[in-house]
Amino acid sequence: MPEKSKVSENSSRKVYIRTFGCQMNEYDSEVMAALLQESGFELTQDINRADFIVINTCYVREKVKHKVFSFLGELKKIKMQKPHVLLGVGGCLAQKEPHQLIEKAPFVDIIWGTLNLDELPELVKGAREKGFPIVKVKEKGFLPDDFSTIRKKRFSIYVPVIRGCNNFCSYCNVPYVRGREKSRSMDSILKEIEKAVAGGCKEVILLGQNVNSYGKDLPEKIDFATLLSEVNKLPGLCRIRFTTSHPKDLSGGLIVAMAKLKKVCEHLHLPLQAGSNRILKLMRRGYRRETYLELVDKLREYVPDVSLTTDLIVGFPGETEADFQDTLNMVKRVRFDGAFTFIYSSLFGTRAAELENQIPTNVKKERLRQLIQLQQKITQEKNKSYLEKELEVLVEGTSPKNPDELEGRTRHNKMVIFPGDTSLVGELVRVKIMQAGCWALRGEPKS
């Protein structure tokens, strides 16, 4: 392989960013874009024109890790042909396994952790000057409250309100790759949203590994319900969403806030993960199925038309057929509008990876098949309840399958596809629902 060489100061300085993972990763990539632009880079969507290629990584499952290394394999070919191109890897995988990245991809120039995001321009400068790999991964610390961003969508934005996690679920490595919980100041959050609204933003999605913990570490006596109330007061903002809520921290005050605050959408993502109390205990989730059902009942009492979605894992170590049936029974009892379903994936360094009685792959796949089949049936039935109704839709863009159609989301987080002109992208429109599928609704725009 050609020797690493310093990047010429006269290079085009274009940067290409590829993001793997969750909404928080998407936001971090928007921050990276702004940091790099401020230091002289120009964003490009063409990887072949870039002289700095950034991979922002996720590490919630081994499958995602394999995708990252597969993409790095493609980048090795670019590095072979153009040694001057800088390659950078940041995010959760870089935080957790920087040495494995160096071992498997020695052609990478810069590796930085989740807590080193603000140092990216300096790391790039160092790599350009030194011409050899730089690894910067802090084990502890917190990021600044305020960042500039280059938004992918002007009308709908992500805004982190709390970073990190204190829960240490046995199957998850988020506390190890994102650090401990740290709330942003409410003033900082409100200013970021105000600035976005002035630029045309209509919807904000408040982010956190556990938004329900917001404010617990702040000197002032505020919680997430208080924050929602303040965001709701901002003029010009039309919609407020948030994710993710942990059931053990979902307060009655937050449920009441969802009911009272007009801009807060009628949708809640509330990860259940499993329906068996024995498995929930092994997962270290901090609640029982009975507690979860009480929350659902209270939520539907205050917000009767709430759309409820969840996360579910099958094949957790030691999961018996009876445990799995408990999960299916919970799905039947709650009747979620939708669910992200996963086969348990062992992650090195987590408690669950050390448990005995790992479930055979064929058993996990069959359980996943049954779970998906059940949830799809329920989702289809729930979606049919919207037939002939007129819904408010925030138009997100053209449909990938048909450029003559648009797609957008309702306040209940339902995807709606309808005929329309691209001039409507970013606008709130009324759509009458004519068809209800499992994955989306179809409708006709109303004048």
C-alpha positions in Angstrom: 0.0 0.0 0.0 1.4 3.5 -0.8 2.9 5.4 2.1 0.7 7.9 3.9 1.4 11.4 2.7 0.5 14.8 4.0 -2.4 16.6 2.4 -1.5 19.5 0.3 -2.6 22.9 1.7 -3.8 23.7 -1.8 -6.2 20.7 -2.0 -9.9 21.2 -2.7 -10.6 20.4 1.0 -14.0 18.7 0.4 -15.4 16.5 3.0 -17.8 13.5 2.7 -19.7 12.3 5.8 -21.3 8.9 6.1 -23.5 8.3 9.2 -24.3 4.9 10.8 -26.8 4.7 13.6 -29.4 6.6 15.6 -30.8 10.2 15.5 -28.1 11.3 18.0 -25.5 10.2 15.4 -27.3 12.1 12.7 -27.2 15.2 14.9 -23.5 14.7 15.6 -22.8 14.5 11.9 -24.5 17.8 11.4 -22.2 19.2 14.1 -19.2 17.7 12.3 -20.3 19.2 9.1 -20.4 22.7 10.7 -17.1 22.3 12.5 -15.3 21.2 9.3 -16.9 23.9 7.2 -15.8 26.5 9.8 -12.2 25.2 9.4 -12.3 25.5 5.6 -13.9 22.4 4.2 -16.8 22.2 1.7 -19.4 19.5 2.0 -19.8 17.0 -0.9 -22.2 14.2 -1.6 -19.7 12.6 -4.0 -17.3 10.4 -2.1 -14.9 10.4 -5.1 -14.4 14.2 -4.9 -13.6 14.2 -1.2 -10.2 14.7 0.3 -11.5 14.0 3.8 -13.9 11.0 4.3 -15.6 10.8 7.7 -17.4 7.8 9.1 -19.6 8.5 12.1 -20.2 5.1 13.6 -22.8 3.3 15.7 -22.2 0.3 18.0 -25.5 -1.1 19.3 -25.2 -4.4 17.5 -22.5 -6.5 15.9 -24.3 -6.3 12.6 -23.7 -2.6 12.5 -20.1 -3.0 13.3 -19.7 -5.4 10.4 -21.3 -2.8 8.1 -18.8 -0.2 9.3 -15.8 -2.5 8.6 -17.3 -3.5 5.2 -17.4 0.2 4.3 -13.9 0.7 5.5 -12.9 -2.1 3.1 -14.3 0.0 0.3 -12.4 3.1 1.5 -9.1 1.2 1.5 -9.4 1.0 -2.3 -9.8 4.8 -2.4 -6.8 5.2 -0.1 -4.7 3.0 -2.3 -5.5 5.1 -5.4 -5.3 8.5 -3.6 -3.0 8.3 -0.6 -3.5 12.1 0.1 -7.2 11.5 1.1 -7.7 11.6 4.8 -9.9 8.9 6.4 -11.5 9.6 9.8 -13.6 7.4 12.0 -15.6 8.8 14.9 -18.7 7.9 17.0 -19.6 5.0 19.2 -17.5 2.2 17.6 -14.4 4.5 17.7 -15.1 5.2 21.3 -15.4 1.6 22.3 -12.8 -0.2 20.1 -10.3 2.3 18.8 -7.4 -0.2 18.9 -9.4 -2.8 16.9 -10.0 -0.1 14.3 -6.3 0.6 14.0 -5.6 -3.1 13.8 -8.2 -3.9 11.2 -7.9 -0.6 9.3 -4.4 0.8 9.7 -5.0 3.1 6.7 -7.3 5.2 8.8 -5.7 8.6 9.6 -7.9 9.9 12.5 -9.9 8.2 15.2 -11.9 10.2 17.7 -14.4 9.3 20.4 -17.8 10.6 21.2 -16.4 12.9 23.8 -13.9 14.4 21.4 -16.3 15.7 18.9 -15.4 19.3 19.5 -11.7 18.6 18.8 -12.2 17.4 15.3 -10.8 20.4 13.4 -7.6 20.2 15.5 -7.3 16.5 14.9 -7.6 17.1 11.2 -4.9 19.8 11.3 -2.6 17.4 13.2 -3.1 14.6 10.7 -2.4 17.0 7.8 0.8 18.2 9.4 2.1 14.9 10.8 1.1 12.4 8.2 0.5 9.5 10.6 -2.5 8.2 12.4 -4.0 10.2 15.3 -6.1 8.5 18.0 -8.0 10.7 20.5 -10.5 9.0 22.7 -11.4 10.4 26.1 -12.8 7.9 28.7 -14.6 10.6 30.7 -15.8 14.2 30.2 -18.6 16.1 28.7 -19.2 18.0 25.4 -20.0 21.7 25.3 -23.6 22.7 25.5 -23.6 24.7 22.3 -22.6 23.6 18.8 -23.2 25.1 15.3 -24.9 22.7 12.9 -25.5 22.2 9.2 -29.0 20.8 9.0 -30.0 18.2 6.6 -33.6 19.3 6.9 -34.4 22.9 7.7 -38.0 22.3 8.6 -37.5 19.4 11.0 -34.5 19.3 13.3 -32.9 17.1 16.0 -31.9 18.8 19.2 -30.2 16.8 22.0 -31.3 17.7 25.5 -29.3 15.1 27.4 -26.4 13.0 26.4 -25.2 9.7 27.9 -27.0 7.1 30.0 -26.8 5.9 33.6 -29.0 2.8 33.3 -26.4 0.0 32.3 -28.9 -2.4 30.8 -27.1 -5.7 30.6 -27.3 -6.0 26.8 -26.3 -2.4 26.0 -23.0 -0.5 25.8 -24.4 3.1 25.5 -23.1 4.1 28.9 -19.6 3.0 27.9 -19.7 4.7 24.5 -21.7 7.8 25.3 -20.7 8.4 28.9 -22.8 9.3 31.9 -25.9 11.5 31.7 -25.3 15.2 31.2 -28.3 17.5 30.6 -27.9 20.7 28.5 -29.0 23.9 30.1 -32.5 24.8 29.2 -31.4 28.2 27.9 -29.0 26.6 25.5 -31.7 24.3 24.1 -34.3 27.1 23.7 -31.8 29.3 21.9 -30.9 26.5 19.5 -34.6 25.9 18.7 -35.3 29.6 18.4 -32.5 30.0 15.9 -33.8 27.1 13.9 -37.4 28.4 13.9 -36.2 31.7 12.6 -34.7 29.8 9.7 -37.9 28.0 8.9 -38.1 25.1 11.3 -41.6 23.8 12.0 -40.8 20.6 14.0 -38.2 19.8 16.7 -37.3 16.3 17.8 -35.8 16.4 21.3 -33.1 13.7 21.7 -31.6 11.7 24.6 -30.7 8.2 25.4 -33.2 8.7 28.1 -35.0 12.1 27.8 -37.0 11.3 30.9 -33.9 11.9 33.0 -33.5 15.4 31.8 -32.7 17.9 34.5 -31.8 15.5 37.3 -28.1 16.6 37.2 -28.9 20.3 36.8 -28.7 22.8 39.8 -32.2 24.1 39.0 -35.3 22.2 39.8 -36.5 21.4 36.3 -37.5 18.1 34.6 -38.4 17.0 31.1 -42.0 18.0 31.5 -40.8 21.6 32.4 -38.6 21.7 29.3 -41.5 20.6 27.1 -43.6 23.4 28.5 -41.0 26.0 27.7 -40.4 24.7 24.2 -44.1 24.7 23.7 -44.2 28.5 24.3 -41.8 29.3 21.4 -43.6 31.2 18.7 -43.5 29.8 15.2 -42.8 26.2 16.2 -45.6 23.9 15.2 -44.6 20.4 16.5 -42.6 18.9 19.3 -41.5 15.2 19.3 -39.0 13.4 21.6 -37.2 10.2 21.9 -36.3 8.0 23.7 -38.3 7.5 26.9 -37.3 4.9 29.5 -40.4 3.3 31.2 -38.9 3.4 34.6 -38.5 7.2 34.5 -41.8 8.1 32.7 -43.5 10.4 35.1 -47.1 11.3 35.6 -46.1 14.9 35.0 -44.8 14.1 31.6 -48.0 12.2 30.6 -50.0 15.2 31.8 -47.7 17.6 29.8 -48.3 15.5 26.6 -52.0 15.9 27.1 -52.0 19.6 27.8 -49.3 21.0 25.5 -50.8 21.5 22.0 -47.5 21.4 20.1 -46.4 18.0 21.6 -47.3 15.3 19.1 -49.6 12.4 20.1 -46.8 9.8 19.8 -44.6 8.1 22.3 -41.8 5.6 21.7 -41.6 3.6 24.9 -39.1 0.6 24.6 -40.5 -2.5 26.3 -37.7 -4.9 25.2 -39.3 -8.0 26.7 -42.6 -9.1 28.1 -41.3 -11.5 30.7 -40.5 -10.2 34.2 -37.7 -12.8 34.5 -36.1 -11.6 31.3 -36.6 -7.9 32.2 -34.8 -8.5 35.4 -31.9 -10.2 33.6 -31.9 -7.2 31.2 -31.6 -4.9 34.2 -34.5 -2.7 32.9 -35.7 -1.6 36.3 -39.5 -2.2 35.8 -41.9 -5.1 35.6 -44.5 -5.9 32.9 -47.3 -4.8 35.3 -45.6 -1.4 35.7 -45.4 -1.0 32.0 -49.1 -1.8 31.5 -50.0 0.7 34.2 -48.1 3.4 32.3 -49.8 2.5 29.0 -53.2 2.6 30.7 -52.5 6.0 32.2 -51.1 7.4 29.0 -54.2 6.3 27.0 -56.4 7.8 29.8 -54.8 11.2 29.3 -54.0 11.0 25.6 -56.7 8.6 24.2 -55.5 8.7 20.6 -51.8 8.4 21.4 -49.7 6.3 18.9 -47.4 4.0 20.9 -44.3 2.4 19.4 -41.7 0.3 21.1 -38.4 -1.8 20.8 -38.5 -5.6 21.3 -35.7 -8.1 21.6 -36.1 -11.8 21.1 -33.6 -14.5 22.0 -32.1 -12.9 25.1 -29.8 -15.4 26.9 -32.0 -17.9 28.9 -35.2 -16.9 27.2 -37.6 -19.8 27.4 -40.6 -20.5 25.2 -42.8 -19.3 28.1 -40.8 -16.1 28.3 -41.3 -15.5 24.6 -45.0 -16.1 24.9 -45.1 -13.4 27.6 -43.7 -11.0 25.0 -46.3 -12.0 22.5 -49.0 -11.6 25.1 -47.7 -8.1 25.9 -47.8 -7.2 22.3 -51.4 -8.4 22.1 -52.4 -6.6 25.3 -50.8 -3.2 24.4 -51.4 -3.3 20.7 -48.5 -1.1 19.6 -48.8 1.0 16.5 -45.4 -0.2 15.5 -42.3 -1.9 16.8 -38.6 -2.1 16.1 -37.8 -5.8 16.5 -34.4 -7.3 17.0 -32.7 -10.6 17.5 -30.4 -10.4 20.6 -26.9 -9.7 19.5 -24.1 -10.3 22.0 -21.8 -7.3 22.5 -18.4 -7.7 24.0 -18.1 -6.0 27.4 -21.7 -6.2 28.3 -23.1 -8.3 31.2 -25.4 -10.2 28.9 -22.5 -11.5 26.8 -21.3 -13.4 29.8 -24.6 -15.1 30.6 -25.1 -18.8 30.0 -27.9 -20.4 27.9 -27.3 -18.3 24.8 -30.2 -19.1 22.4 -29.5 -20.9 19.1 -29.8 -18.8 16.0 -32.5 -20.8 14.4 -34.7 -20.4 17.5 -34.1 -16.7 17.6 -35.0 -16.3 13.9 -38.3 -18.3 14.4 -39.3 -16.2 17.4 -38.5 -13.0 15.4 -40.7 -14.2 12.5 -43.6 -14.9 14.9 -43.2 -11.5 16.6 -43.0 -9.6 13.3 -46.1 -11.4 11.9 -48.1 -10.5 15.0 -47.0 -6.9 15.1 -47.6 -6.4 11.4 -51.2 -7.6 11.8 -51.8 -5.2 14.7 -50.2 -2.3 12.8 -52.4 -2.9 9.8 -55.5 -3.0 12.0 -54.5 0.2 13.8 -53.7 2.0 10.5 -57.2 1.2 9.2 -58.7 3.4 11.9 -57.3 6.4 10.0 -59.3 5.7 6.9 -61.5 8.6 5.7 -59.9 10.9 8.3 -58.2 14.2 7.4 -54.8 14.4 9.0 -52.1 17.1 9.2 -48.9 16.0 7.4 -45.5 17.5 7.5 -44.1 16.9 4.1 -40.6 15.5 4.2 -39.8 14.9 0.5 -40.7 13.0 -2.6 -41.5 9.3 -2.4 -38.4 7.1 -3.2 -40.7 4.9 -5.3 -42.5 7.6 -7.3 -41.2 11.1 -7.9 -44.7 12.3 -8.6 -45.7 11.5 -5.0 -44.8 13.1 -1.7 -44.3 11.6 1.7 -44.6 13.0 5.2 -45.6 12.3 8.8 -48.7 12.9 10.8 -48.6 14.0 14.4 -49.0 10.3 15.3 -45.8 9.6 13.4 -47.6 7.7 10.6 -46.0 7.9 7.2 -48.4 9.2 4.5 -47.9 9.1 0.8 -49.9 11.3 -1.5 -49.7 13.1 -5.0 -48.2 16.5 -4.9 -45.6 19.0 -6.0 -42.2 19.4 -4.4 -43.1 23.0 -3.5 -44.9 21.4 -0.6 -41.8 19.9 1.0 -41.4 21.4 4.5 -45.0 22.5 4.6 -47.9 21.3 6.8 -50.8 20.1 4.6 -54.1 18.4 5.2 -54.5 14.9 3.7 -57.5 12.7 3.6 -56.5 9.0 4.1 -57.9 6.7 1.4 -55.8 3.6 1.9 -54.1 2.0 4.9 -51.2 -0.4 4.5 -48.8 -1.8 7.1 -45.9 0.5 6.4 -47.7 3.7 5.3 -51.0 5.4 4.7 -52.1 6.8 1.3 -54.2 9.8 0.8 -55.4 12.8 -1.2 -54.4 16.4 -0.4 -57.2 18.7 0.7 -57.2 22.3 -0.4 
